Amino acid sequence: MSLMTTALNSSPFDGDPAYTEGRADAYDDAELLTIDQLTARAAQYGEHADLPRAFGYMDTVLEARMLHDAVTAAETELAWTTVVNR
């Protein structure tokens, strides 16, 4: 007997095409813009785009911010241990 594994919805807009388009827009913009510029653009999406598209854009921007913060913390720790161990 097998059990079906279902995915939990993390956002009320997960099935909405506009949500996916917002995520795709942010993913494309992330190659050209800084995190702060992405955040400013996300604010513009919040004011001018439909709600699912704005949520999709902001979710991707938040993921990029968390990745940036994690990499920065790891690089800082590595630099600190390298300097201390010399």
HELIX and SHEET records of a PDB file:
HELIX    1   1 PRO A   17  ASP A   29  1                                  13    
HELIX    2   2 ILE A   35  HIS A   48  1                                  14    
HELIX    3   3 LEU A   51  VAL A   84  1                                  34    
END                                                                             
